[in-house]
Amino acid sequence: MDGVLARRSPSRRLAGATLLAGLAVAVLTLITPLGYWSSQYIWVRSTQDLLLCFAAPMLIAAGLRGRSEARPAKTAFHRTAWPQVGPVAAAVAFNLSSLAWHVPVFFDAVPVSAVARLAEQALYLGTGIWFWLQIFRPQPGPWQSPLRRLGLLTGTLAVWTVLGMVLVFGSNVFYPGYVNSRHHFMTVLDDQQLSGAVLWMGMMPFVISAGVLLLTAWLNEEDSGSLAAADAHPPKRAWGWTARSGQR
């Protein structure tokens, strides 16, 4: 009976809805006209990248975190060394895949190759879910601290900022595969610079929102620690006067 109530609890339903929303964003990103126009304009491709790297995996990770809160932890897994290196590996894989697919030879291969397109989308979504799970659902270990996870988030912010700046301020066309007849009102260079602005500015709301959550968790931990210390060592009461020897 308790299990049935737990499954029907509002928090579980919200987690399930969040998970489904993330899956829906990922699917709609691929099957809507956004998928077609991403092979014609670089800035549309960057919008698709943001949805696959940030919006969809963040929702999926948040949903998985909510659904797993009621499940017992696996202590055998916690005794391994993986929780000490897993978050770093996830952050490196997430950011490295993002940079790698923006190398011109790989970037230009995606619009013309179904295999390259599927590989890019699978890596974006897979490494994104892995990374955001480390942020939202940490395992017991050194990276359970919100401040350490905030460090991983800051590194991700730096990587995507540099990537956006390179595209915004670049004076050469990096992606000749996008030179097509669609560019009537803007040149390919303008399209490329706009795509850098989309990546640079577009990722900030996601990263800042996650950073606020981590800072809030850290402040809550600090408050809990202070209250626990105060309960363990209650201060001595200071009365209005002190007793002196020889006086009653």
C-alpha positions in Angstrom: 0.0 0.0 0.0 2.8 2.4 0.8 4.5 1.6 -2.5 1.3 2.4 -4.4 0.9 5.7 -2.5 4.6 6.5 -3.2 4.1 5.9 -6.9 1.0 8.1 -7.0 2.6 10.9 -4.9 2.6 14.4 -6.5 6.4 14.4 -6.5 6.6 11.1 -8.5 4.0 12.3 -10.9 5.9 15.6 -11.4 9.1 13.7 -12.0 7.4 11.5 -14.5 6.0 14.5 -16.3 9.4 16.2 -16.4 11.0 13.1 -17.8 8.4 12.8 -20.5 8.8 16.5 -21.3 12.5 16.0 -21.8 11.9 13.1 -24.2 9.3 15.1 -26.0 11.8 18.0 -26.5 14.4 15.6 -27.9 12.0 14.0 -30.3 10.4 17.3 -31.5 13.9 18.7 -32.0 14.5 16.0 -34.6 11.2 15.5 -36.4 9.9 19.1 -36.6 11.0 21.6 -39.3 13.9 22.5 -37.0 15.6 19.3 -38.1 15.3 20.2 -41.8 16.4 23.8 -41.4 19.3 22.9 -39.3 21.0 21.6 -42.4 20.4 24.9 -44.2 21.3 27.5 -41.6 24.0 27.4 -39.0 22.1 29.4 -36.4 19.2 26.9 -36.6 21.7 24.1 -36.1 23.0 25.9 -33.0 19.4 26.2 -31.7 19.1 22.4 -32.2 22.4 21.9 -30.4 21.2 23.9 -27.4 18.0 21.8 -27.2 19.9 18.5 -27.4 22.7 19.5 -25.0 20.8 21.5 -22.4 17.0 21.6 -22.5 16.2 17.9 -23.2 18.9 16.3 -21.1 18.3 18.7 -18.2 14.6 17.8 -18.1 15.4 14.1 -18.4 18.0 14.2 -15.7 15.7 16.1 -13.4 12.9 13.6 -14.0 15.2 10.6 -13.3 16.4 12.3 -10.1 12.9 12.7 -8.9 11.9 9.1 -9.7 15.0 7.7 -8.0 14.6 9.6 -4.7 12.4 7.0 -3.2 14.6 4.1 -4.2 17.2 2.7 -1.8 20.8 3.6 -2.5 23.1 0.8 -3.7 25.9 0.9 -1.2 28.0 -1.6 -3.2 28.3 1.0 -6.0 29.1 3.8 -3.5 32.1 1.8 -2.2 33.8 1.9 -5.7 36.1 4.7 -6.9 33.7 5.7 -9.7 31.9 8.4 -7.7 35.2 10.2 -7.4 36.0 10.4 -11.1 32.5 9.9 -12.7 31.4 13.6 -12.6 34.7 14.8 -14.1 34.5 12.1 -16.8 31.0 13.2 -17.6 31.9 16.9 -17.8 34.9 16.1 -20.1 32.8 13.9 -22.3 30.0 16.4 -22.6 32.2 19.4 -23.4 34.6 17.5 -25.6 31.8 16.1 -27.8 30.4 19.6 -28.1 33.8 21.0 -29.3 34.5 18.0 -31.5 31.3 18.3 -33.5 32.0 21.9 -34.2 35.3 21.1 -35.9 34.6 22.0 -39.6 35.2 18.5 -41.0 32.6 17.0 -38.6 30.2 19.9 -38.6 29.9 19.9 -42.4 29.5 16.1 -42.6 26.3 16.1 -40.5 23.9 17.7 -43.1 25.0 15.3 -45.8 25.4 12.1 -43.8 22.7 10.3 -41.9 25.3 8.3 -40.0 27.1 11.4 -38.9 23.8 13.1 -38.0 22.7 10.2 -35.8 26.1 10.0 -34.1 26.1 13.7 -33.3 22.6 13.7 -31.9 23.2 10.5 -29.9 26.4 11.9 -28.4 24.8 15.2 -27.6 21.9 13.6 -25.8 23.8 10.8 -24.2 26.7 12.8 -22.8 24.2 15.6 -21.9 22.1 13.3 -19.8 25.2 11.8 -18.2 26.5 15.2 -17.3 23.3 16.7 -15.9 22.7 13.6 -13.8 26.0 14.3 -12.1 24.8 17.9 -11.4 21.3 17.0 -10.2 21.7 13.5 -8.7 25.2 13.2 -7.2 26.5 10.0 -5.7 28.0 10.0 -2.2 31.6 11.0 -2.4 33.8 14.1 -2.9 31.6 15.4 -5.8 28.5 15.4 -3.7 29.4 18.9 -2.5 27.3 21.5 -4.4 30.3 23.8 -4.6 32.4 21.2 -6.4 29.6 20.5 -8.9 29.4 24.2 -9.4 33.0 24.1 -10.4 32.1 21.6 -13.2 29.3 23.9 -14.2 31.6 26.8 -14.4 34.0 24.9 -16.6 31.2 24.1 -18.9 30.2 27.7 -19.0 33.8 28.6 -20.0 33.9 26.1 -22.8 30.7 27.1 -24.4 31.6 30.8 -24.0 34.8 30.3 -25.8 33.1 28.3 -28.6 30.5 31.1 -29.0 33.1 33.8 -29.0 35.2 32.1 -31.7 32.1 31.9 -34.0 30.9 35.4 -33.2 34.3 37.2 -33.7 35.6 34.9 -36.5 36.2 36.7 -39.7 36.4 33.6 -41.9 33.8 31.1 -42.9 34.5 28.0 -40.9 31.8 25.8 -42.4 31.8 25.9 -46.3 29.3 23.1 -46.3 26.7 25.6 -45.5 27.3 27.8 -48.5 24.0 27.4 -50.3 21.4 29.3 -52.2 19.3 29.8 -49.0 21.5 32.7 -47.8 19.7 35.6 -49.5 19.3 38.0 -46.7 22.5 37.1 -44.8 25.8 35.8 -45.8 27.2 32.5 -44.5 29.6 34.5 -42.4 26.7 36.4 -40.8 24.9 33.1 -40.3 28.0 31.7 -38.6 28.4 34.7 -36.3 24.7 34.6 -35.4 25.1 30.9 -34.5 27.9 31.8 -32.1 25.6 34.4 -30.4 22.9 31.7 -30.2 25.3 29.3 -28.5 26.9 31.9 -26.3 23.7 33.6 -25.0 21.4 30.6 -25.3 23.3 28.4 -22.9 23.5 31.0 -20.2 19.9 30.7 -18.9 20.3 26.9 -18.5 23.7 27.1 -16.8 22.7 30.0 -14.5 19.5 28.3 -13.4 21.5 25.1 -12.5 24.1 27.3 -10.7 21.4 29.0 -8.6 20.0 25.6 -7.6 23.5 24.4 -6.5 24.1 27.6 -4.6 20.8 27.2 -2.9 21.6 23.6 -2.0 25.0 24.8 -0.6 23.4 27.5 1.6 20.8 25.0 2.9 23.6 22.6 3.8 25.5 25.4 5.6 22.3 26.3 7.5 21.7 22.7 8.4 25.3 22.3 9.6 25.1 25.4 11.7 21.9 24.3 13.4 23.3 20.8 14.0 26.4 22.3 15.6 24.3 24.6 17.8 22.1 21.7 19.0 25.2 19.6 19.8 26.9 22.4 21.7 24.2 24.7 23.2 25.7 28.0 24.3 25.8 28.7 28.0 23.1 31.1 29.1 24.3 34.5 30.3 22.2 35.6 33.2 21.6 39.2 34.2 24.2 39.0 36.9 26.9 36.6 37.9 27.3 35.0 41.3 30.2 36.3 43.3 32.0 34.3 46.0 31.1 35.4 49.5 27.8 36.9 48.4 24.3 35.5 48.5 
